[in-house]
Amino acid sequence: MREHEQSVALHQYLQSIIINIPFGIITIAKDLDIAMLNDIALDLLGFEDQSPSEFIDIPYMKIFKNTPKIQEKFEAIILKRQARKFDIEKFKFENSILNIKCRTTLYGTLFIIENITSQAELEDELQYQVNHDSLTNLINRKELEKRLEQFGEKHHENGLVGAIVFIDLDRFKPVNDIAGHAAGDKLLKNITKIMQRTIRDRDTLARVGGDEFVILLENCPLSRVISITEKIRKEIDEYLFEWEGNTFSIGISAGISIITNELKSVNEAINLADQACLIAKNEGRNRIHIADDSLQESKQYKEEISWINIIHNAIKNNDFVLFAQKIQEIQKKPKISHYELLLRLKNEKGEYLSPSVFMPSAERYELMLRVDEWVVENAFKSIQKNQHFSINLSGQTMSNPDFADFIIKHEKKHSVNPSQITFEITETMAIKYFKNTKEIMNTLLKRGYNFSLDDFGTGLSSYEYLKKMPVSYLKIDGIFIKEIVTDEVSYAMVKSIHDIGKVMGIKTIAEFVENKNIFDKLKEIGIDYAQGYYVHKPENLHSI
């Protein structure tokens, strides 16, 4: 009798505990009757109007009446296979997202049910931010590449054909120059709406650059492709954009390439569309050009090929110039001056050309190794004892197994202290050339060089590869930094990256720091370094 009373008292004690636990609890006895549960479990499983007492000492099936998938998994894994546990992550039920853990105990089975709806929504939002352009909400270049790869697989397996349209806006720059970037942003949103209502539901529209868009049209004959593209061209040509008393007329140049069985890959089709768009621009703008691979489009290569000699001569004659932008410590007073080196090309008129002008040709014709070698050698010649330089390296360079030897050779030649040098590599390139990149990094790390992972946070696999990359700095992608004051998701992303970096002993750098509000937010989070026009505008290296 006393043992029974003790058992009842223990049961009541345990029941009083689980009532106050902030997540759902269900225990099922060995006889498969429900032993204990709390109100939260009932609410999460769809029994808001019933009390726990109605379920005690009845078969377990009743509690899973609304969620048969949980019951099926319990019966298959715990009862039939005699396993000790299973988890169901992000189980969607009604308007909630649940995490469910099932564990066998000495006296039966325990279910723990947690409502993670807000957390899951945040994760979904973060993933959406990574895959989409924040201004137009179109997919970005990274997500487009993923979808193009999937279409390429269908194309080769099933002979599915389609087309790629590369669109570049004409006369867009004057809008930004005259009316400001707010006007430019509004115009891009309006142009996006025009294109969205013109393409078919199954087509894919992406923003891949400032004023560049790509459309993937699946299973679409050439006549229909031309009709869709021409309608977009006409509507945008007739559209007048008004902003604070100014009226702007916008047009497009468009290149079309057809994905056929003769093409080796979808990437080949993208290149053809890009080149066809360039031809359309060069032929007068506001027009469409259809790529003709049989003609090899010799005309569109002339401008690109001309850059080959220009780049070779720039290396030979030292027409390249190094600019520097300060990377400032936020949390404490710096002991030495830290700069990122930025490459410029001085043309015949004495103008300094941005890398965006000549780098695409350097990359396409595999000249980046020679360009990077020029940068490294001239940086090593120039560095002073109280300076620290960050030097950008391309994927082509980091895939070259002889590059580490080149660094060591010029380190010795110019008596460089390796601890004063950080090499910056982009997250995308590090992943693409992971094996060679890591080998070069390990060789140079042993000599005292530092490495920074640039544009961090843009890839979904970021944290997975971070564990394998021996870096000293993380440079957080500017897409998150510039929105940190007004966007909670951007703030959360930056904070999470910094927190991970702190745990791993990695310093964090924020780029695109354009004003004091952004700087103050970064200081609040604890970010280590800031870089951007608010901190320092780039200037000739020899002037600092």
MITOR-138650 format. One record per residue (C-alpha): residue in three letters; x, y, z. Coordinates in steps of 0.001 Angstrom, whole numbers, padded with zeros to 6 digits, always signed. Layout:
alaXYZ...
***
This chain:
met+000000+000000+000000arg+002806+002368+000937glu+004646+001633-002345his+001480+002446-004300glu+001084+005736-002441gln+004728+006602-003152ser+004244+005786-006816val+001166+007989-007040ala+002979+010797-005241leu+005957+010517-007611his+003632+010560-010626gln+001910+013689-009320tyr+005270+015317-008636leu+006536+014619-012147gln+003254+015816-013652ser+003586+019113-011745ile+007088+019544-013182ile+006209+018970-016845ile+003261+021371-016590asn+005770+024219-016179ile+008251+023097-018835pro+008184+025554-021802phe+007847+022858-024464gly+005595+019888-025124ile+006191+016690-023147ile+004552+013288-023672thr+005533+010043-021958ile+004233+006685-023149ala+004444+003736-020746lys+005692+000286-021717asp+002097-000885-022091leu+001785+001862-024760asp-000708+003928-022781ile-000078+007641-022296ala+001489+008184-018877met+002023+011945-018706leu+001740+015022-020905asn+001315+018770-020597asp-000957+021433-022058ile+001727+022675-024481ala+001946+019237-026108leu-001820+019202-026570asp-001830+022693-028083leu+001013+021892-030505leu-000662+018666-031663gly-004067+020284-032262phe-005994+019627-029019glu-006328+023188-027714asp-009734+022613-026068gln-008838+019434-024130ser-006945+018843-020907pro-004119+016388-020120ser-006355+014338-017798glu-008475+013250-020779phe-005451+011457-022311ile-003893+009753-019280asp-003937+005914-019326ile-005382+005623-022844pro-003621+004156-025949tyr-000935+006363-027522met-002756+006520-030907lys-005207+009134-029584ile-002509+011756-029039phe-001338+011359-032655lys-004820+011514-034166asn-004027+014792-035945thr-000418+013927-036775pro-000356+010377-038224lys+003167+010854-039616ile+004574+011057-036081gln+002688+007899-035110glu+003943+006059-038210lys+007528+006956-037439phe+007136+005932-033777glu+005729+002558-034760ala+008287+001924-037512ile+011416+002996-035637ile+010724+002467-031920leu+008187-000370-031859lys+009225-002453-034872arg+012948-001775-035204gln+013471-001415-031434ala+015626+001681-032018arg+016302+003969-029081lys+015535+007365-030683phe+014523+009421-033689asp+014149+013127-034527ile+011778+014990-036819glu+013106+018444-037674lys+010946+021280-038987phe+007723+019271-038943lys+005017+021539-040384phe+001628+021234-038697glu-001167+023750-039145asn+000515+027174-038688ser+003467+025902-036678ile+006887+024421-037375leu+007925+021824-034776asn+011107+020033-033777ile+010252+016605-032334lys+012611+014360-030389cys+011686+010807-029373arg+013811+008862-026835thr+013267+005501-025138thr+013660+005467-021350leu+013762+002843-018593tyr+009990+003140-018170gly+008825+003713-021762thr+009149+006460-024370leu+009586+010235-024056phe+008498+012796-026685ile+009811+016381-026558ile+008008+018817-028882glu+009425+022307-029455asn+007736+025101-031384ile+010455+026675-033576thr+008175+028647-035875ser+009897+032043-035471gln+013381+030502-035670ala+012496+028545-038804glu+010956+031631-040382leu+014162+033554-039684glu+016265+030774-041234asp+014013+030768-044290glu+014335+034525-044531leu+018129+034354-044232gln+018297+031754-046981tyr+016000+033888-049121gln+018319+036859-048607val+021316+034794-049723asn+019588+033642-052929his+017790+036842-053901asp+018600+040397-054864ser+017523+042631-051979leu+016284+045446-054222thr+014153+043665-056830asn+013542+040351-054984leu+014650+038532-058120ile+017004+035598-057761asn+020669+036614-057852arg+023583+035317-059911lys+024400+032530-057449glu+020880+031093-057493leu+020660+031538-061274glu+023822+029485-061733lys+022263+026743-059609arg+019074+026705-061689leu+021002+026818-064947glu+023000+023798-063813gln+019757+021945-063050phe+018358+022893-066454gly+021608+021771-068087glu+021130+018323-066567lys+017562+018137-067903his+018799+019394-071271his+021371+016628-071628glu+019161+013872-070196asn+015892+014658-071956gly+016929+016812-074884leu+014976+019741-073389val+015762+022957-075281gly+015344+026577-074379ala+017012+029965-074568ile+018927+032486-072513val+018345+036218-072870phe+020996+038588-071492ile+019606+042122-070964asp+021579+045284-070229leu+019752+048578-069630asp+020619+051501-071896arg+020898+055053-070536phe+020630+053893-066926lys+023717+055696-065594pro+022307+059222-066214val+019420+058402-063871asn+021818+057752-060988asp+024040+060703-061909ile+021206+063229-062264ala+018450+062025-059931gly+020462+059963-057432his+020580+056309-056413ala+017110+056339-054862ala+015725+057139-058295gly+017893+054447-059866asp+016613+051882-057374lys+012990+052830-058086leu+013589+052557-061823leu+015096+049072-061462lys+012023+047941-059521asn+009712+049318-062211ile+011725+047706-065027thr+011594+044412-063123lys+007784+044581-063022ile+007632+045165-066784met+009762+042079-067451gln+007901+039926-064928arg+004524+040559-066514thr+005914+039808-069977ile+007637+036466-069416arg+005806+033162-068853asp+005161+031717-065392arg+007704+028940-065904asp+010499+031294-067016thr+013268+032431-064684leu+014268+036095-064331ala+017428+037059-062418arg+019315+040257-061681val+022998+039495-062185gly+024532+042975-062008gly+023713+046615-061379asp+021610+046994-064523glu+021988+043499-065987phe+019318+040804-066102val+019173+037241-067406ile+016076+035296-068456leu+016034+031521-068793leu+013194+030366-071055glu+012661+026621-070841asn+011141+024628-073687cys+010649+027749-075803pro+011009+027903-079613leu+013101+030689-081148ser+010051+032519-082555arg+008501+032702-079084val+011830+033781-077522ile+012092+036651-080013ser+008455+037629-079407ile+008914+037782-075608thr+012207+039691-075845glu+010871+042144-078407lys+007822+042851-076250ile+010116+043613-073287arg+012268+045869-075495lys+009254+047752-076839glu+007550+048263-073468ile+010743+049534-071833asp+011501+051759-074838glu+008039+053352-074537tyr+008247+053680-070764leu+008998+057163-069371phe+010387+057304-065859glu+009574+060472-063900trp+011341+061551-060732glu+011124+064952-059009gly+010508+066881-062201asn+012945+064878-064339thr+011821+062508-067092phe+014055+059703-068342ser+013779+057421-071356ile+015280+053954-070901gly+016034+051212-073407ile+017617+047780-073424ser+020217+045880-075364ala+019488+042161-075421gly+021431+039102-076528ile+019721+035771-077228ser+021345+032354-077370ile+019482+029137-078057ile+020273+026042-075984thr+020430+023241-078527asn+021923+019765-078650glu+024945+021215-080475leu+025946+023326-077478lys+028383+021691-075081ser+026950+023312-071947val+024526+025891-070614asn+027539+028036-069661glu+028405+028206-073335ala+024906+029528-074017ile+025319+032168-071288asn+028587+033377-072798leu+027008+033570-076239ala+024057+035572-074872asp+026434+037931-073041gln+028498+038449-076182ala+025369+038929-078287cys+024193+041614-075846leu+027555+043396-076213ile+027146+043306-079989ala+023637+044786-079668lys+025091+047648-077619asn+027936+048248-080038glu+025535+048280-082984gly+023507+051160-081597arg+021687+049960-078451asn+017940+049480-077991arg+018034+046349-080101ile+018187+042551-079963his+020980+040389-081315ile+020668+036624-081750ala+023926+034761-081215asp+025100+032787-084221asp+027743+030377-083046ser+028349+029126-086585leu+029711+032589-087434gln+031703+032557-084176glu+030538+036131-083658ser+033989+037449-084549lys+032877+041034-084268gln+032074+040953-080552tyr+035518+039590-079709lys+037430+042592-081091glu+037003+044775-078053glu+037760+041952-075635ile+040802+040762-077546ser+042190+044312-077598trp+042418+044112-073805ile+044912+041252-074048asn+047635+043517-075476ile+046652+046373-073153ile+047050+044143-070083his+050332+042664-071324asn+051713+046161-071976ala+050464+047417-068608ile+052465+044704-066869lys+055519+045305-069033asn+055452+049132-068804asn+054105+049438-065233asp+050916+051158-066346phe+049110+049510-063460val+048846+051626-060305leu+048196+050509-056731phe+045674+052428-054660ala+045148+051816-050943gln+042071+051957-048692lys+042426+051867-044915ile+041022+048993-042884gln+040460+050575-039483glu+040307+048823-036133ile+037001+049605-034433gln+037367+048456-030849lys+040844+049799-030060lys+043505+052191-031279pro+045554+050602-034088lys+049279+050014-033653ile+050029+049933-037393ser+048232+051143-040517his+046291+048395-042315tyr+045352+048905-045992glu+043689+046919-048739leu+045499+047358-052043leu+043269+048178-055022leu+044432+047863-058615arg+043912+050615-061208leu+045013+050935-064854lys+046287+054283-066100asn+045233+054852-069722glu+046681+057125-072386lys+044579+060054-071155gly+045977+059732-067628glu+042660+058376-066302tyr+042564+055600-063736leu+040386+052719-064920ser+038532+050540-062422pro+039211+046762-062395ser+035626+046237-063587val+036775+047526-066989phe+039706+045168-067630met+039386+042314-065116pro+036648+040412-067030ser+038962+040122-070042ala+041923+039233-067812glu+039884+036434-066261arg+038410+035201-069547tyr+041832+035011-071241glu+043558+033634-068114leu+045848+036585-067445met+044997+036910-063743leu+048094+035059-062551arg+050362+037586-064255val+048275+040499-062959asp+048371+039159-059385glu+052115+038580-059612trp+052580+042231-060637val+050488+043350-057644val+052395+041162-055176glu+055826+042208-056420asn+054993+045926-056331ala+053337+045626-052927phe+056433+043910-051543lys+058602+046699-052968ser+056483+049402-051311ile+055581+048135-047847gln+056969+049993-044822lys+057621+048693-041302asn+054515+050341-039821gln+052158+049048-042519his+050041+045954-043120phe+048789+045195-046647ser+045813+043091-047726ile+046282+041790-051269asn+043471+040281-053352leu+044189+037038-055191ser+042087+035490-057954gly+040899+031923-058231gln+043185+031385-061248thr+046174+032385-059139met+045229+030228-056157ser+044801+027225-058463asn+048414+027547-059654pro+050665+025226-057609asp+053783+027355-058321phe+052370+030553-056856ala+053623+029885-053318asp+057192+029620-054664phe+056752+032983-056391ile+055684+034580-053075ile+058634+033110-051170lys+061084+034193-053879his+059979+037842-053723glu+059676+037777-049929lys+063385+037026-049772lys+064260+039420-052593his+062559+042405-050890ser+063123+041344-047246val+059391+041302-046493asn+058047+040356-043069pro+055236+037848-043861ser+053233+038897-040782gln+052627+042266-042485ile+050806+040637-045408thr+047250+039285-045628phe+046073+037607-048804glu+042360+038000-049553ile+040497+035263-051390thr+036779+035222-052106glu+034590+032577-050508thr+033378+031432-053945met+036900+030979-055323ala+038109+029264-052167ile+035358+026669-052528lys+035813+026262-056289tyr+039562+025648-056020phe+039466+024245-052490lys+042243+021641-052692asn+044894+023810-054392thr+043898+026850-052356lys+044350+025043-049064glu+047756+023662-050113ile+049047+027138-050997met+047579+028566-047798asn+049252+025945-045620thr+052633+026593-047287leu+052420+030352-046764leu+050875+030152-043289lys+053960+028303-042085arg+056023+031327-043137gly+053784+033731-041193tyr+051422+035096-043860asn+047763+035743-043026phe+044654+034947-045047ser+041262+036637-045219leu+038072+035141-046635asp+036432+037893-048693asp+032687+038348-049437phe+031893+035927-046616gly+028263+034933-046082thr+027084+034788-049691gly+027264+031008-049948leu+025066+028524-048088ser+028112+026326-047515ser+030042+029173-045836tyr+030313+027709-042333glu+031036+024195-043581tyr+034125+025359-045489leu+035144+027884-042842lys+035965+025022-040473lys+038438+023743-043075met+040006+027061-044113pro+042919+028348-041980val+042049+032055-042185ser+042821+034912-039799tyr+040154+037325-041051leu+036584+037160-042328lys+035511+040050-044563ile+031713+040138-044354asp+029991+040725-047667gly+028865+044330-048145ile+025321+043301-049096phe+024679+042679-045393ile+026700+045642-044073lys+024942+048370-046053glu+021503+047303-044707ile+022563+046654-041118val+020967+049798-039673thr+017507+049279-041181asp+017226+045511-041730glu+016999+043083-038800val+017962+040094-040953ser+021177+041784-042147tyr+021987+042691-038526ala+021407+039067-037471met+023590+037755-040297val+026482+040079-039430lys+026209+039271-035716ser+026097+035516-036359ile+029177+035687-038596his+031035+037712-035967asp+029998+035318-033185ile+031246+032314-035147gly+034470+034139-035964lys+034998+034999-032303val+034570+031365-031238met+037114+030319-033883gly+039580+033097-033054ile+039047+034831-036409lys+038908+038629-036718thr+035958+040141-038621ile+036119+042957-041188ala+033079+044868-042438glu+033291+046393-045909phe+031038+049083-047450val+031020+051131-044245glu+029597+054291-045791asn+028374+056304-042792lys+028593+056752-039025asn+025325+054888-038321ile+026712+051725-039927phe+030026+052199-038095asp+028244+052530-034725lys+026177+049387-035345leu+029341+047432-036144lys+030972+048696-032965glu+027889+047618-031013ile+028126+044079-032409gly+031863+043907-031734ile+033168+043764-035319asp+036955+044170-035288tyr+037649+046206-038449ala+035783+048596-040744gln+036475+049500-044367gly+034611+051942-046588tyr+034280+055564-047623tyr+033321+056632-044085val+036687+055368-042850his+038906+056244-045826lys+038564+056917-049539pro+041098+055012-051684glu+044183+056965-052688asn+047421+056311-054523leu+049626+054002-052449his+052568+056378-052768ser+050505+059183-051207ile+049793+057486-047888
***
